[in-house]
């Protein structure tokens, strides 16, 4: 008797699961189609949502070559070179993101703009290419985060880590310097000091270092005494000076310079300051394809939007 009740209970349970579509006027076939379409739509939506997680950058076909660098030591360093003038080397080291790269050939550096929206001309990413053939075939499968570059001077360098020992950040290489100033009251100061016009405002270029220092002191004193609104810059002809000059001359705002037997690149982020993640992109066999500096992020977009309402 108990066995019979148990069998009936099982049968009712089985029928209940099959009768869950009862009460609907459409046929089982039509309902199945509807469910299938719904599931397919949901699958597509999930696929669309997941896709950006694998490729958070513009496809390689949209990138362009910015220049070439050489890393003879095999250790690439990426960081804000502006910090070099403010931090001692040992304090700066933790801020440098490094990666092992080929040492036997020059490496192209490519940049891909965002390409659409308000900040279409800003860089989506800039990358040091390790395997150009794999990049051309779009064979990037995974990415490994190497670290983050904290930027306070709106610029980054890609340089051989060993070349940093020969980097002259503030000392003039030729005994000369530039002095420039600009701002609301720059014309008044220029008239007072008989300063010629420059691309950025007023000032002098290629002065002997001692004369440049004296003019810089005079500018600071007159600015303070008269409460003039202007900015001034003393620029000794250092490695930093020449790298910045190369970047400013480039339409892509990225320039190269030979330092200590290597070739480095200085580039402006196009997003200003911020914290930018750096990735090693790998192919399907976990072989390195490129070292990617991801400049377009949710944070950089929000920061740019806040100063460009």
C-alpha positions, 0 to 999 in steps of 0.5 A: 500500500505504501509502495503504491502511494509512493509510485503515485506520488512520483507520477504526479511529480513527473506530470507536474514538471511536464505540465508547467507550460499548461494554461498557455494558448500557444502550442508547445512548438511556438513556445519552444521557439519563443524560449529559444529566441529569448535564450539566443537573445540573452546569450548574445547580450551576455556575449556583448557584455563579456567581449570588452573584458578580453579586449579593452583597447581599440583593434590594432588596425586603427593604430599607427607607428609613433617611432622605434625604441631600443632596449639593449639590456632587455629590461623596458621601463615605463614611468613619468619621467617628470618625477625624476627631478623630484624623487631620488632614484631609490624612491623613484624605483617602485614607481617604474613599471618594468618588463622583459623585452627583446634586446636584439632589435628595435621595437616599434611603439604604436598608438591607437586613438579612441576614434569616437566620442568627445575625446576621439583624438585622445589615445586609447592606448600606446604599446611597445610591440614585441611580435608585430606579425601576431599583432597584425593578425589580431592574435591577442588572447589574454593580458597580464597586468604589469602594474600602474604608472602614476602620472603627475606631469602628463607624460610617460617614457619608454626607456631601457632601464639601464639607460636611467643611470646615464639620464641627465634630467636637469644638468645642461648637456651643452652649457646652455638653457632657455628661459620662457614665460607666458600668462596674463601679464607676459606682455608687460614683463616682456616690455620691461625686460625687452624679451623677444616673442617665442612659440609659447609666449616670450623669452630667450633660447640658447643662452649661456647657463649663467645668463639664463639663471640670472634672467630667471631670477629677475623674472621671479623677482619682478613677478613677486614685486608686481604681483603679475599673473604669469608662469615662467620656465627655466629649461637647461638643455638636458636629456629631459629638455631634448626629449620634450622638444622632440615630443612637442615637434611631433603631431602625435606628441611623441618623440624619440631621443638617443640616451646612453647607447639606447633610444627612448621615447617620451610621449604625452598621455593626451589625458593629463595626469592620472594612474594608467594600467600597463599590460603584457598582451599575450597570444593563444600560446602565452607568447608576448605580443605587446606591452600596452599602456592603457590610457583610456579608462573610466577614470581618465574619461571622468577626469577629462570630462570634469575639466571639459564640462 
